[in-house]
Amino acid sequence: MAAGKAESQYLHVLSAFLAMEPVDSVISLARECSGGSLTESVQRFLWETCVKAAASGNASYAKRLLKKLINEVELEKSEVLDEVYEEYALHMSAASKEDTLVKENIRITKFISFLFPEGLYKHPSCPSSRKLVVPLQCSLNMLEGDTGCSIWPSSLFLSEFVLSYPELFTDRSCFEVGSGVGLVGICLAHVKAKKVILTDGDLLTLSNMKLNLERNHLNYEDELLKQHGEAESTRVKCIHLPWETATDSELSEYRPDIVLGADVIYDPSCFPHLLRVLVALLRGPTKRDNGSLETERRSPAVAYVASVIRNADTFNAFLTLVDQMDLSITDLTEELKPPYELLPYMHSYDRSSVRLFSISSR
Ligand SMILES: C[S@@+](CC[C@H](N)C(=O)[O-])C[C@H]1O[C@@H](n2cnc3c(N)ncnc32)[C@H](O)[C@@H]1O
């Protein structure tokens, strides 16, 4: 039992390192492995298993972690491992590229590990290793046009939701608006959604998303291939879909069972367009030319939208428009909150800040 606990604590440290959590947070998780102090074996784990073996490819992050580790061990008046000093010296001699990375908007790769607790061992979405590790290329800069290349808390929440309730998504046709880095789509593919249609209005975001699908070994169909008549059977599609210009006839092609959106409720000027897109996607069966009704959907379509409410007025403006556009919205946060934390090591992710809504046609 005690060995199992220690193993899971070390797994949290490694997962936090790979997800590039703040170094303070990684060190505090490391302390938990040894009852509070940064013992030799904890230092060795950070040096050997995290920095040396699992290096995330971001040398300046590893350097910051080593610096923090050395500072804290010295403050404790304990011995810093020679190997830790040597590794830090190696990183010191390489010029720091961190500032350049942020300035030039160069992307880094974070590895998001969803850790399935023992109780979920037989769960349909639980891999045999009990962890699903998703590499994601993203930006260090959340703003300045790189919004869609960052990982936002609502997509972490929606991903936990998808993995916790696979039965809602398996064999369903799913359509995401504002997909960003593509994390939710990767989780949808993992639970075997029938179709995964990922969309974004920003072209740079879309190309970053495609790269992430490739890194996760997912074949996707993009619009260019479609024009050449290839890749028809691919389950994942990536589509450039700015809400402002998406036409009703374009949207009526998809008829998804489920629409998803993470952190897309923040810019009031986009709300009428976003809601028009939702209305078109959630619309019930329409008549075919021969007068019969389309019956492809098993049940009425629903949208699951996760959001951090940063400004109450902005959110109320969204609710008013939802009502005017004949949609109904329900807060499902308490009812459908993922029952297990699949990202227990990720202290930077405040799960309680995210609300989950369902939106459907009235
Ligand atoms: C805050 S980010 C959230 C990204 C991702 N869903 C997540 O939670 O990590 C908002 C996303 O919506 C996309 N977006 C914003 N306005 C849009 C619009 N008018 N049309 C289409 N996509 C838009 C952005 O490009 C970005 O990817």
The ligand as an SDF file (V2000), in Angstrom:
LIG
                    3D

 27 29  0  0  0  0  0  0  0  0999 V2000
   -9.5050   30.8730  -25.4050 C   0  0  0  0  0  0  0  0  0  0  0  0
   -9.1640   29.9210  -26.8060 S   0  0  0  0  0  0  0  0  0  0  0  0
   -9.6760   28.3140  -26.3020 C   0  0  0  0  0  0  0  0  0  0  0  0
   -8.9890   27.2520  -27.0810 C   0  0  0  0  0  0  0  0  0  0  0  0
   -9.3240   25.8160  -26.6470 C   0  0  0  0  0  0  0  0  0  0  0  0
  -10.7180   25.5210  -26.8500 N   0  0  0  0  0  0  0  0  0  0  0  0
   -8.9570   25.6080  -25.2020 C   0  0  0  0  0  0  0  0  0  0  0  0
   -9.8520   25.6860  -24.3410 O   0  0  0  0  0  0  0  0  0  0  0  0
   -7.7690   25.3630  -24.9060 O   0  0  0  0  0  0  0  0  0  0  0  0
  -10.4630   30.3810  -27.9310 C   0  0  0  0  0  0  0  0  0  0  0  0
  -10.4010   29.6580  -29.2670 C   0  0  0  0  0  0  0  0  0  0  0  0
  -11.4980   30.0820  -30.0750 O   0  0  0  0  0  0  0  0  0  0  0  0
  -11.0300   30.4660  -31.3500 C   0  0  0  0  0  0  0  0  0  0  0  0
  -11.8800   31.5760  -31.8310 N   0  0  0  0  0  0  0  0  0  0  0  0
  -12.0170   32.7910  -31.2520 C   0  0  0  0  0  0  0  0  0  0  0  0
  -12.8430   33.5630  -31.9740 N   0  0  0  0  0  0  0  0  0  0  0  0
  -13.2570   32.8030  -33.0200 C   0  0  0  0  0  0  0  0  0  0  0  0
  -14.1200   33.0370  -34.1160 C   0  0  0  0  0  0  0  0  0  0  0  0
  -14.7050   34.2190  -34.2570 N   0  0  0  0  0  0  0  0  0  0  0  0
  -14.3280   32.0360  -35.0040 N   0  0  0  0  0  0  0  0  0  0  0  0
  -13.7340   30.8280  -34.8260 C   0  0  0  0  0  0  0  0  0  0  0  0
  -12.8870   30.5460  -33.8190 N   0  0  0  0  0  0  0  0  0  0  0  0
  -12.6430   31.5240  -32.9270 C   0  0  0  0  0  0  0  0  0  0  0  0
   -9.6030   30.9480  -31.1360 C   0  0  0  0  0  0  0  0  0  0  0  0
   -8.8130   30.8850  -32.3110 O   0  0  0  0  0  0  0  0  0  0  0  0
   -9.1440   29.9790  -30.0560 C   0  0  0  0  0  0  0  0  0  0  0  0
   -8.6190   28.7970  -30.5970 O   0  0  0  0  0  0  0  0  0  0  0  0
  1  2  1  0
  2  3  1  0
  2 10  1  0
  3  4  1  0
  4  5  1  0
  5  6  1  0
  5  7  1  0
  7  8  2  0
  7  9  1  0
 10 11  1  0
 11 12  1  0
 11 26  1  0
 12 13  1  0
 13 14  1  0
 13 24  1  0
 14 15  1  0
 14 23  1  0
 15 16  2  0
 16 17  1  0
 17 18  1  0
 17 23  2  0
 18 19  1  0
 18 20  2  0
 20 21  1  0
 21 22  2  0
 22 23  1  0
 24 25  1  0
 24 26  1  0
 26 27  1  0
M  CHG  2   2   1   9  -1
M  END
$$$$
